[in-house]
Amino acid sequence: EPTDLDYVVRRAPPIRFSPYIEKAALFELESTSDFESWKDLPFIWLMDSDGQPLASWVKPDMKDQGAALLVHTPAAVLPAVLAGVGVGYLHRHIGAQYDQLVELDPLNDDQSMPLWVISHRDLTITPIVREFIQQIMQTTGDENQT
């Protein structure tokens, strides 16, 4: 949680992630290989992921295999998953928008990151900033939490 005294901080619902794979790729991989579970499938991995919160979720899932693809930014994971390269962790809101993707671990709610709405204390009282914050909180599902 940010602690700078010049900022007004509100906690929004967390961003939830889940592993996704493209349906055709899953079918092809399962029909040509003897996978025990989705955790044996090829993974898309962030190049500099040791400092990323996602690393603690993905590393246990990857077991001992290497990455199918190394990407430099989280934004590159979605196109790689859509191209059928392998399993990639996506924000659930994004993954749910694509009918060709399969969510592999939908019951796991441990894969999330906190979301903070932060505004400068002098700007928080302005109508446009208040409206913007209200829209963010409504979009994320909570308009009263601070």
C-alpha positions in Angstrom: 0.0 0.0 0.0 1.4 3.4 -0.9 2.1 5.5 2.2 3.1 8.9 0.8 1.2 11.6 2.8 0.5 13.7 -0.3 -1.6 10.9 -1.8 -5.1 9.7 -1.2 -5.1 5.9 -1.5 -8.0 3.7 -2.2 -7.9 -0.1 -2.5 -9.8 -1.6 -5.4 -10.6 -5.3 -5.9 -7.4 -7.2 -6.9 -6.4 -8.0 -10.4 -6.9 -11.8 -10.8 -4.8 -13.9 -13.1 -5.2 -17.4 -14.4 -3.4 -19.7 -16.9 -4.8 -19.8 -20.4 -4.1 -21.7 -23.6 -5.6 -21.6 -27.1 -8.1 -24.4 -27.7 -6.6 -25.7 -30.9 -3.1 -25.7 -29.3 -4.4 -27.6 -26.3 -6.1 -30.2 -28.5 -3.0 -30.6 -30.6 -0.6 -30.8 -27.7 -2.8 -33.3 -25.8 -3.3 -35.5 -28.9 0.4 -35.6 -29.8 1.9 -35.9 -26.2 1.3 -37.8 -23.0 0.8 -34.9 -20.6 -0.3 -35.7 -17.1 -1.8 -32.3 -16.5 -1.9 -28.8 -17.9 1.2 -28.0 -15.8 3.2 -30.2 -18.2 2.3 -28.1 -21.2 4.8 -25.5 -22.7 4.8 -22.1 -20.9 5.2 -18.6 -22.0 7.6 -16.9 -19.6 8.6 -13.3 -18.9 12.3 -12.8 -19.6 13.0 -10.8 -16.5 10.5 -12.4 -14.2 12.4 -13.0 -11.0 11.2 -9.6 -9.7 7.7 -10.0 -10.9 4.9 -11.2 -8.6 3.7 -13.6 -11.3 7.0 -15.5 -11.0 5.9 -17.0 -7.7 2.8 -18.4 -9.4 4.3 -19.6 -12.6 7.5 -21.3 -11.4 5.7 -24.0 -9.4 3.4 -24.6 -12.4 6.3 -24.9 -14.8 7.8 -27.8 -12.9 11.3 -28.4 -14.3 10.7 -27.7 -18.0 12.0 -24.6 -19.7 9.9 -21.9 -21.3 8.3 -22.4 -24.8 8.8 -18.7 -25.4 10.5 -15.9 -23.5 8.8 -12.5 -23.8 10.0 -9.1 -22.5 6.7 -7.6 -21.3 3.4 -9.0 -19.9 1.6 -7.4 -22.9 3.4 -9.9 -25.2 1.8 -12.9 -23.4 -1.7 -12.5 -24.9 -0.6 -12.6 -28.6 1.7 -15.6 -27.8 -1.2 -17.5 -26.2 -3.6 -16.6 -29.0 -0.9 -17.9 -31.5 -1.0 -21.3 -29.7 2.6 -21.1 -28.4 1.7 -22.5 -24.9 0.2 -21.6 -21.5 0.3 -18.0 -20.4 -0.9 -16.2 -17.3 -3.5 -13.5 -18.3 -5.8 -11.2 -16.4 -9.1 -13.1 -16.1 -11.0 -10.2 -17.6 -8.8 -10.3 -20.7 -8.8 -14.1 -21.0 -12.6 -14.3 -20.7 -13.0 -12.0 -23.8 -11.6 -14.7 -26.2 -13.7 -17.7 -27.0 -10.7 -19.5 -28.4 -9.0 -19.6 -25.0 -9.3 -22.2 -22.3 -8.9 -21.2 -18.6 -6.9 -24.0 -17.1 -7.2 -23.3 -13.4 -10.5 -21.3 -12.9 -10.9 -22.2 -9.2 -7.6 -20.8 -8.0 -8.1 -17.4 -6.5 -4.5 -17.2 -5.1 -3.2 -15.7 -8.3 -3.9 -12.0 -7.8 -2.2 -8.6 -7.4 -3.5 -5.7 -5.3 -4.8 -2.7 -7.2 -4.5 0.8 -5.7 -6.2 3.9 -7.0 -4.0 6.8 -6.0 -4.5 10.5 -6.4 -2.7 13.6 -5.1 -4.5 15.1 -2.1 -4.8 18.5 -3.8 -6.4 17.0 -6.9 -8.8 14.5 -5.3 -11.3 17.3 -4.6 -11.6 18.4 -8.2 -14.8 17.2 -10.0 -13.0 15.5 -12.9 -10.6 13.5 -10.6 -13.5 12.6 -8.3 -15.5 11.4 -11.3 -12.5 9.5 -12.7 -11.9 7.7 -9.4 -15.6 6.9 -9.1 -15.6 5.3 -12.6 -12.5 3.2 -11.8 -14.0 2.0 -8.5 -17.3 1.1 -10.2 -15.5 -0.6 -13.1 -13.5 -2.8 -10.7 -16.6 -3.5 -8.6 -16.2 -1.4 -5.4 -17.0 2.3 -5.2 -16.9 2.8 -1.4 -13.7 1.0 -0.3 -10.8 3.1 0.9 
